Amino acid sequence: MTEEFAHYRQLERRLWMARWIHEGSESPEEDTTLDEMEETWLQLSDEEQDLLRREPPKCWPTESPSWPPQLAGGPYALAPMPWAYEGFHSPLDAILDAEAA
């Protein structure tokens, strides 16, 4: 992945945040980000542009679930971390065991 491609992905997240903060209304932040995305797009290789074109369209942040775009294949920062139930297969098993005690 080139630096330009990584930067483009960061700009996608910035665009999502601007649209989320302004509840989908136009804003100076959105316009600035879109301008920067256009400049960065021109620096991407043909293969990177083709990869982005093949992705389905996104309607941030109105899609459900309304998570920001994923960056570089990493986990979402806002996704809740599952709690590990040591020795139990599910939360229900842990609750039933505690009730039986």
Helices and strands as residue ranges (DSSP letters): H 3-21, H 28-43, H 46-54, H 91-100
